[in-house]
Amino acid sequence: MTEKTEQVQVGEKGVSQWQLAWRRFRRHKVGRAGAVIVGLFFLMLIFAEFLSPYPHTQQFRDATYAPPTKIHFFDENGRLTRPFVYGLTRTLNTELWRWEYQEDRSRKYPIRFFVRGFPYKLFGLIPTDIHLFGVEADGKIFLFGTDEMGRDLFSRVMMGTRVSLVIGPFVQAISLPIALLLGGVSGFYGGGVDMFLQRVFEIIMSIPTLPLWLALGLALPKGLSPTMRFFGLAGIMALIGWAGRARVIRGVVLAIRSMDFTEAARAVGANDLRIILRHIVPNLASYIIVSVTLGIPGAIIGESGLSFLGIGINEPMVSWGLLLSKANNAATIQSYPWLLIPGVFITVAVLAFNFLGDALRDAFDPFRVV
C-alpha cells in the first residue's frame, strides 16, 4: 500500500489530528520509554515520604559519609533468605583522616516492607507513618549512602524530586503565557507592532543566558526563605527564556493567519477575538505541548546548575542540584563516589523529557506517515 493510499484511507475514516498523533506516538519506542520514566519520576514526587525510610533532614552523626548499604539475599550458609542488612562499625583511618566502615556480621537486620516510621501527610492531607521499607530496632539502611552530616542520601534524592521536577512545569507556566501573548500579537497583527516586538525578542535573545542567570541569582536577597527563593529562581528562568519561544509562535501564527479557513472566517465577519480563539489557538495546541515538554529539561538543568554553584536552592529545601553540589571537587568524588548519584537522576530525567518531547514532536508532524 502506498503512502498516498494510506493517507486517503485514514482521511476517509474521519480520524482526528489527536488520534493520528496518538498512533504515531505509540509507535515511537524511545518516546514511550521516556514517558514511562517521566511517569515514574512523578510517582516518586507524589510518594516521596512514603518511599523515604528517614526524614531528609535527620542526621546520623555516627554514620557520616557512610557508603551505600549492601543488601544480602543469602545467609551465612548460602541459603536464600529474605533481604537483610548487617550493622555498621567504623574506624578512623589516621593516615587519610577519615572514617572507614565495615559490616558487623554479629548484627543482622531483616528488611521489612510497609513499616512504621516518621509521621507525614500522604498527598498533604492524610496523616500516616507507613513507609515502603525499613529495618528493625537500631538497624540502619542507606541505599545511596550518607552525606557529610550523616543524612540518608536516598531519602534526600526522593525529596529532591519535589523541587527538581516541579520547577520545570512552573517555569513553563510563567513563560508560556508571555510567549503566547507577545508572539501571538506580533504574528497576528504584523506591521509596526510586529517590527517592534521582533526587536524586543532579538535584544533578549542576544543576552548570554548563563551569566544573566548568575547575576540575577546573586541579586536575590540572602534573607529569602527557601520557598520564596524557589519562586524567585523560577521567575528568573521564565522571564529570560520566553523570547525564543515567542519568535516561533509568531511564525506559526503568521502562517495560520494566511490560511484559507482563517480568511474565510474574516470574510464572514468574525472579529479578531473569535478568529484567535476558534482558529489560531487550537492550531497552536500541538506546538504548545511539544514546546513545554522540551522546555522542562532546560529548567531542570538551570536550577541544578545554579544550586550546584551555591546560588540556587538553599537548605532545608533540597534539590538534585543542591545534592550534587556536595561532590564539587575531585578528592571528594574519589573518596565518596556515591555523592554523584543525584547527577544520575538529573541526567536520566533530562533524557527522558527530551525523548518524550521528540516523540511528541514527531507525533504531531503532519508530514509523517501514520
C-alpha positions in Angstrom: 0.0 0.0 0.0 1.5 3.4 -1.0 1.8 6.4 1.3 -0.8 8.3 -0.7 -3.3 5.5 -0.5 -2.8 5.1 3.3 -3.3 8.8 3.9 -6.5 8.7 1.9 -7.9 5.8 3.8 -7.0 7.4 7.1 -8.9 10.5 6.0 -11.9 8.5 4.9 -12.2 7.1 8.4 -12.5 10.5 9.8 -9.6 10.2 12.2 -8.8 13.4 14.1 -5.4 15.0 14.4 -5.2 13.9 18.0 -5.9 10.3 17.1 -3.3 10.4 14.4 -0.8 11.8 16.8 -1.6 9.0 19.3 -1.0 6.4 16.7 2.4 7.9 15.8 3.4 8.2 19.4 2.5 4.6 20.2 5.0 3.5 17.5 7.8 5.6 18.9 9.5 3.2 21.3 12.0 5.6 22.7 9.3 8.2 23.3 7.2 5.6 25.2 10.2 4.7 27.3 10.7 8.4 28.1 7.0 8.7 29.0 7.3 5.7 31.4 10.4 7.1 33.1 8.8 10.6 33.4 5.7 8.9 34.9 7.9 7.0 37.4 9.6 10.3 38.4 6.3 11.9 39.1 5.2 9.0 41.2 8.4 9.5 43.2 7.4 13.1 43.6 3.9 12.2 44.9 5.0 9.4 47.2 8.4 10.9 48.3 7.8 10.5 52.0 6.4 7.0 51.6 9.5 5.9 49.7 11.9 7.6 52.2 12.9 5.5 55.2 14.1 8.6 57.1 13.3 12.3 57.2 15.6 14.1 54.7 16.9 16.3 57.5 17.6 13.6 60.0 21.3 13.3 60.9 23.1 10.1 61.9 26.3 11.5 63.5 27.8 8.1 63.8 27.3 7.4 60.1 28.8 10.4 58.3 29.9 9.6 54.7 28.7 6.0 55.1 28.8 4.1 51.8 25.6 2.6 50.3 24.4 -0.3 52.4 24.8 -3.8 50.9 21.6 -5.8 50.8 22.1 -9.5 51.3 19.8 -12.3 50.0 21.8 -15.3 51.2 22.6 -16.2 54.8 25.9 -17.4 56.2 25.2 -20.9 54.9 24.5 -19.8 51.4 20.7 -20.3 51.7 18.3 -17.9 50.1 16.5 -15.8 52.7 14.6 -12.6 53.0 16.6 -9.5 52.3 18.6 -8.2 55.2 21.5 -5.9 56.1 24.3 -6.0 58.6 25.1 -3.4 61.2 27.9 -1.0 60.6 31.1 -0.3 62.6 33.6 2.4 61.8 37.2 3.0 62.5 39.2 6.2 61.9 41.9 6.0 59.3 44.6 8.2 60.8 46.6 8.3 57.5 43.7 9.7 55.4 41.9 11.1 58.5 38.5 9.8 57.5 36.1 7.2 58.8 36.1 3.7 57.2 33.1 1.4 57.6 32.8 -2.3 57.9 29.9 -4.7 58.2 29.3 -6.1 61.7 28.1 -9.6 60.9 27.1 -10.2 64.5 24.1 -7.8 64.0 21.6 -8.7 61.2 18.5 -6.7 60.4 15.8 -8.0 58.1 14.4 -5.5 55.6 10.6 -5.2 56.1 8.1 -3.6 53.9 5.2 -1.3 54.8 6.8 -0.5 58.1 6.1 2.4 60.6 8.4 5.3 60.7 8.4 9.1 60.9 4.9 10.7 60.5 3.9 12.6 57.4 0.8 13.5 55.5 0.1 11.5 52.3 -0.9 13.8 49.5 -0.6 16.6 52.1 -3.9 15.5 53.6 -3.8 12.0 55.1 -1.8 11.6 58.4 0.2 8.4 58.3 3.6 6.9 59.3 3.7 3.9 56.8 6.8 3.7 54.7 7.7 1.3 51.8 10.6 -0.3 53.6 12.8 -0.1 56.7 14.8 -2.2 59.2 14.1 -3.1 62.8 15.3 -1.5 66.0 18.7 0.2 65.8 19.5 -1.0 62.3 20.1 1.4 59.5 19.7 1.2 55.8 21.3 3.7 53.5 20.6 2.7 49.9 22.6 5.6 48.4 24.9 6.2 51.4 25.0 9.3 53.5 26.5 12.8 53.2 28.9 14.8 55.4 26.2 15.3 58.1 25.1 11.7 58.1 21.8 12.3 56.2 20.4 9.5 54.2 21.1 10.3 50.5 18.3 8.1 49.2 15.7 10.0 51.3 17.1 13.3 50.2 17.0 12.3 46.5 13.4 11.3 46.9 12.5 14.6 48.4 14.6 16.4 45.9 12.1 15.5 43.2 9.7 18.0 44.8 11.9 20.8 43.6 13.8 19.5 40.6 10.7 18.2 38.8 8.3 20.9 39.9 10.4 23.9 38.8 10.3 22.8 35.1 6.5 23.0 34.8 6.4 26.0 37.0 8.8 27.9 34.7 6.8 26.9 31.7 3.6 28.1 33.3 5.1 31.5 33.6 7.0 31.8 30.3 4.4 30.2 28.0 1.6 32.8 28.6 4.1 35.6 28.0 5.4 34.0 24.8 1.8 33.2 23.6 0.7 36.8 24.2 3.6 38.7 22.6 4.3 36.1 19.9 0.7 35.9 19.0 0.2 39.7 18.8 3.3 40.0 16.7 2.3 37.4 14.2 -1.4 38.2 14.1 -1.3 42.0 13.6 2.1 42.4 11.9 3.1 45.9 10.8 4.8 48.2 13.3 3.7 46.1 16.3 5.5 43.1 14.7 8.6 45.1 13.9 8.8 46.5 17.5 8.3 43.1 19.2 10.7 41.4 16.9 13.4 43.8 18.0 12.5 43.2 21.7 12.8 39.4 21.1 16.2 39.8 19.5 17.5 42.0 22.3 16.5 39.5 24.9 17.8 36.6 22.9 21.2 38.3 22.4 21.9 38.4 26.2 24.0 35.3 27.3 21.7 33.2 29.4 24.0 31.7 32.0 25.8 34.9 33.0 22.4 36.6 33.3 21.1 33.7 35.4 24.1 34.0 37.7 23.8 37.8 38.0 20.1 37.7 38.8 20.5 34.7 41.1 23.1 36.6 43.1 20.8 39.6 43.2 18.2 37.7 45.1 18.1 38.8 48.8 20.0 36.4 51.1 17.3 36.6 53.7 14.7 35.0 51.4 13.1 31.8 52.7 13.8 28.7 50.7 10.2 28.7 49.3 10.5 32.4 48.1 13.9 31.6 46.7 12.4 28.8 44.7 9.8 31.1 43.2 12.5 33.7 42.6 14.6 31.2 40.6 11.6 30.1 38.6 10.7 33.7 37.8 14.3 34.4 36.7 14.4 31.4 34.3 10.9 32.1 32.9 11.5 35.8 32.2 14.7 35.1 30.4 13.6 32.1 28.4 10.3 33.2 26.7 11.7 35.3 23.8 12.9 32.4 21.6 9.5 30.6 22.1 7.7 33.9 21.2 9.5 34.1 17.9 8.5 30.6 17.0 4.9 31.3 18.0 5.0 34.4 15.9 6.0 32.4 12.9 3.3 29.8 13.4 0.6 32.4 13.9 1.8 34.2 10.8 1.3 31.0 8.8 -2.1 30.2 10.3 -3.3 33.8 9.7 -2.9 33.4 5.9 -4.6 30.0 5.6 -8.0 29.7 3.8 -10.1 28.9 6.9 -8.8 32.0 8.7 -9.5 34.2 5.7 -13.0 32.6 5.3 -13.8 33.4 9.0 -12.7 37.0 8.4 -14.8 37.2 5.2 -18.0 36.3 7.1 -17.4 39.0 9.6 -15.7 37.2 12.5 -13.9 39.6 14.8 -10.2 39.2 15.9 -11.0 37.6 19.2 -13.2 34.9 17.6 -10.6 34.2 15.0 -7.9 33.9 17.7 -9.9 31.6 20.0 -11.6 29.4 17.3 -8.8 29.1 14.7 -5.4 30.3 16.0 -5.2 28.9 19.5 -6.5 25.3 18.6 -3.8 25.1 15.9 -1.1 26.1 18.3 -2.0 23.3 20.8 0.3 20.7 19.4 3.2 23.2 19.3 2.5 24.2 22.9 2.5 20.6 24.2 5.8 19.8 22.4 7.4 23.1 23.5 6.5 22.7 27.1 7.8 19.1 27.2 11.1 20.1 25.6 11.4 23.2 27.8 11.2 21.3 31.1 14.7 19.8 30.8 16.2 23.2 30.4 14.7 24.4 33.6 15.9 21.3 35.5 19.4 21.9 34.2 19.2 25.6 35.0 18.1 25.0 38.6 20.7 22.3 39.1 23.4 24.5 37.7 22.5 27.4 40.0 22.2 25.2 43.0 25.5 23.5 42.2 27.2 26.9 42.2 25.6 27.8 45.5 23.1 30.5 44.3 20.1 28.3 43.8 18.0 26.3 46.3 19.0 26.6 50.0 18.7 24.3 53.0 16.4 22.9 54.4 14.8 22.7 51.0 16.6 20.1 48.9 17.0 19.6 45.1 19.1 17.3 43.0 21.4 20.2 42.1 21.9 21.1 45.7 22.8 17.4 46.5 25.2 17.3 43.6 27.0 20.4 44.9 28.4 18.2 47.7 30.5 16.5 45.0 32.3 19.7 44.0 35.9 18.5 43.8 37.9 15.5 42.6 39.1 14.5 46.1 35.5 14.3 47.4 34.4 12.3 44.4 37.3 9.9 44.7 36.6 9.3 48.4 32.8 9.3 48.3 31.7 8.5 44.7 28.0 7.9 45.8 27.6 11.6 46.1 27.3 11.7 42.3 24.1 9.7 42.4 21.9 12.9 42.2 23.7 13.6 38.9 22.5 10.3 37.5 18.9 11.3 38.4 19.4 14.7 36.7 20.8 13.0 33.5 18.0 10.4 33.3 15.3 12.9 33.9 16.6 15.3 31.2 17.0 12.5 28.7 13.5 11.1 29.5 11.9 14.5 28.9 13.9 15.0 25.7 12.9 11.6 24.4 9.2 12.3 25.3 9.4 15.7 23.6 11.0 14.4 20.5 8.3 11.7 20.3 5.5 14.2 20.7 7.1 16.5 18.0 7.2 13.6 15.6 3.7 12.5 16.5 2.2 15.9 15.7 4.2 16.3 12.5 1.6 16.3 9.7 4.1 15.1 7.1 4.8 11.9 8.8 3.1 8.7 7.6 0.7 7.1 10.1 
